[in-house]
Amino acid sequence: EVTLSEKLEWCAVQVDLGRILGYQFNADHLIPEDVPRAITMLDDLQAKIEKMKTELIDAR
């Protein structure tokens, strides 16, 4: 069961990543300080996705 806290965290990640990655397509607005944070967020997201995939496979 996903908690409200996890849902809110997921929404925040999506908004933050969307904002950062949106700038990737417009280099004039890319904030260099955002890049390391975006990479960390993507790594965290990748880990969460892998965990979710494992849980789904195990649930089958």
ZALOKOL-327063 format. One record per residue (C-alpha): residue in three letters; x, y, z; residue number from 1. Coordinates in Angstrom, 2 decimals. Each point is the difference from the previous one (the first is absolute). Layout:
ZALOKOL-327063
["ALA" [X Y Z] NUM],
...
end
This chain:
ZALOKOL-327063
["GLU" [0.00 0.00 0.00] 1],
["VAL" [1.35 3.40 -0.99] 2],
["THR" [-0.18 2.62 2.73] 3],
["LEU" [-1.14 3.55 -0.54] 4],
["SER" [3.52 1.13 0.82] 5],
["GLU" [1.42 -2.20 -2.78] 6],
["LYS" [-2.59 1.29 -2.46] 7],
["LEU" [0.86 3.61 0.85] 8],
["GLU" [3.72 -0.73 -0.28] 9],
["TRP" [-0.60 -1.59 -3.42] 10],
["CYS" [-1.95 3.07 -1.15] 11],
["ALA" [2.79 2.30 1.21] 12],
["VAL" [2.60 -2.07 -1.86] 13],
["GLN" [-2.04 0.14 -3.18] 14],
["VAL" [-0.47 3.76 0.21] 15],
["ASP" [3.66 0.62 0.81] 16],
["LEU" [1.30 -2.32 -2.71] 17],
["GLY" [-2.46 1.42 -2.51] 18],
["ARG" [1.22 3.50 0.74] 19],
["ILE" [3.68 -0.96 -0.20] 20],
["LEU" [-0.31 -2.23 -3.05] 21],
["GLY" [-2.18 2.57 -1.75] 22],
["TYR" [2.99 2.32 0.14] 23],
["GLN" [2.18 -2.62 -1.67] 24],
["PHE" [-1.81 0.72 -3.24] 25],
["ASN" [0.66 3.70 0.32] 26],
["ALA" [3.68 0.39 0.88] 27],
["ASP" [-0.40 3.74 0.59] 28],
["HIS" [-2.05 -0.74 3.12] 29],
["LEU" [1.95 -2.99 1.33] 30],
["ILE" [1.23 0.69 3.52] 31],
["PRO" [3.37 -1.78 0.35] 32],
["GLU" [-0.53 -0.49 3.75] 33],
["ASP" [-3.12 -2.06 -0.78] 34],
["VAL" [1.88 -2.61 -2.04] 35],
["PRO" [1.59 -2.00 2.87] 36],
["ARG" [-3.30 0.04 1.89] 37],
["ALA" [-1.86 -1.17 -3.09] 38],
["ILE" [2.47 -2.85 -0.45] 39],
["THR" [-0.46 -1.04 3.64] 40],
["MET" [-3.78 0.17 -0.37] 41],
["LEU" [0.12 -2.12 -3.15] 42],
["ASP" [2.22 -2.57 1.75] 43],
["ASP" [-2.46 -0.13 2.92] 44],
["LEU" [-2.91 -0.32 -2.42] 45],
["GLN" [1.76 -2.81 -1.86] 46],
["ALA" [0.55 -1.84 3.30] 47],
["LYS" [-3.68 0.41 0.91] 48],
["ILE" [-1.07 -1.28 -3.42] 49],
["GLU" [2.27 -3.06 0.31] 50],
["LYS" [-1.42 -0.71 3.48] 51],
["MET" [-3.57 0.32 -1.33] 52],
["LYS" [0.81 -2.34 -2.92] 53],
["THR" [1.46 -2.58 2.40] 54],
["GLU" [-3.08 0.22 2.23] 55],
["LEU" [-2.30 -0.47 -3.00] 56],
["ILE" [1.99 -2.99 -1.25] 57],
["ASP" [0.01 -1.56 3.49] 58],
["ALA" [-3.77 0.56 0.30] 59],
["ARG" [-0.75 -2.00 -3.13] 60],
end
